[in-house]
């Protein structure tokens, strides 16, 4: 009993002493913290600094120092985890405005009530938040309607809002995706139904589309003697591709992505028999592979597994080949 009473008295004395010291620290610490960072509310990330300040005021008792060290160490771990969590939350709050390469030209053919469709091209400029919207009513007029203005972002940072309310009666809005813009209705809702996919505009590479690319090399071999000239052309508006493999015509769809990736789909070709040997098999094989592309001043290079698979040069279409190409005006 005597030992227990002595221990109780000892710890009561130390607790009383610690309370007095904490009272003193309560006045000193805020003054120190103001010098560390000018904030009204101390973040958990400053717990390590508080720990250093508190240690200066504590008594030089081994047991108390050990106890305080354990408490401080646990607090620092909690503070570090909290800071990490804070940073993670900050990163997760990044929006399409912050993370996507959204500036550029987006094209598509949107639905029309009394025509075949509305050929639409929307250009977004990053530097001054300006836009240019061009529309052409197919099979109804050859006139291109052009409007310009500025755009803003919604609070979520995932939708651009054009300032064309005076012309339309409401501001046109688009959800920003990876290389795409999806038009919303006048209330800002996603359009549903069978024509929903037609309200999506796709970003184009202006150096790639609506040009006649003549094949000059494939799999390291020069192309010199095909029955027909082998070429490829990409349409910016409809995301379609067509050309000739050296014997037969082909057509289909394409999609560009991050890192200049190039994906072909729904590819089809004619089935003419060619007596002379051509590059047809090797050209058609490109459409089944995962490839990327690179455009220089006058050349298009298609790569497969980081190696050059085909090389095209910018050229003028031959007279007999030009009927298959409809440039965008």
Secondary structure, 3 states (H helix, E strand, C coil): CHHHHHHHHHHHHHHHHHHHHHHHHHHHHHHHHHHHCCCCCCCHHHHHHHHHHHHCCCCCCHHHHHHHHHHHHHHHHHHHHHHHHHHHHHHHCCCHHHHCCCCEEEEEEECCCCCCCEEEEEEECCCCCEEEEEEEECCCCCCEEEEEEEEEECCCCCEEEECCHHHHCCCCEEEEECCEEEEECCCCCECCCCCHHHHEEEEECCCCCCCCEEEEEECCEECCCCCCCCEEEECCCCCEEEEECCCCEEEEEEEECHHHEEEEEEEEECCCCCCCCCCHHHHHHHCCCCEEEEECCCEEEEEECCEEEEEEEECCCCCCCHHHCCCCC
